[in-house]
Amino acid sequence: MNHPLMEFLLPMTQRQIIDRAARRIPKDNRSAFLKHVADQLRPLRDPPDDNTVRHACGHGFTKYGRRI
């Protein structure tokens, strides 16, 4: 994970959720996926819970994931 917001503000379990999700995204879309997830989490005032992080990753999957 290379986005500065995610490196410092999120706990380790949430960073692991995002890393695991990013591994399933094609390499050419991975940086866009991480930026999208960071943009989803940035406006939250309180630290997000695990479900909010999973929801942001799921939205990124629909936008940047593999096409069938």
C-alpha positions in Angstrom: 0.0 0.0 0.0 1.6 3.2 -1.1 -0.9 6.0 -0.2 0.3 8.1 2.7 -3.1 8.4 4.2 -3.4 4.7 4.5 0.1 4.2 5.9 -0.3 6.4 9.0 -4.0 6.8 9.9 -5.3 3.3 9.6 -4.7 0.5 12.1 -2.8 -2.6 11.0 -5.9 -4.8 10.5 -7.4 -2.3 8.1 -4.2 -1.9 6.1 -4.2 -5.7 5.8 -7.7 -5.7 4.5 -6.8 -3.1 1.8 -3.5 -5.0 0.9 -5.4 -8.3 0.5 -8.0 -6.6 -1.7 -5.3 -4.8 -3.8 -3.7 -8.1 -4.6 -6.8 -9.1 -6.5 -6.8 -6.0 -8.7 -4.9 -6.2 -12.0 -1.5 -4.5 -11.7 -2.2 -1.7 -14.1 -5.3 -0.6 -12.0 -3.8 -1.2 -8.6 -2.6 2.4 -7.9 -6.0 3.8 -9.1 -7.7 1.3 -6.8 -5.6 2.4 -3.8 -6.3 6.1 -4.6 -10.0 5.4 -4.9 -10.1 3.6 -1.5 -8.2 6.5 0.1 -10.6 9.0 -1.4 -13.5 7.0 0.0 -12.0 7.0 3.5 -10.6 10.5 3.6 -13.8 12.5 4.4 -14.6 10.4 7.5 -14.0 12.4 10.7 -13.8 9.3 13.0 -11.5 6.4 12.2 -13.4 4.0 10.0 -14.4 0.6 11.2 -13.5 -2.6 9.4 -16.9 -2.8 7.7 -16.4 0.7 6.2 -13.0 -0.3 4.9 -14.4 -3.4 3.3 -17.2 -1.4 1.7 -14.7 1.0 0.2 -12.7 -1.9 -1.1 -15.9 -3.5 -2.6 -16.7 -0.3 -4.4 -13.2 -0.3 -5.8 -13.6 -3.9 -7.0 -16.7 -2.9 -9.0 -14.8 0.0 -10.5 -11.3 -1.4 -11.1 -11.6 -5.2 -10.7 -11.4 -7.8 -13.4 -14.0 -7.8 -16.1 -15.8 -11.0 -16.9 
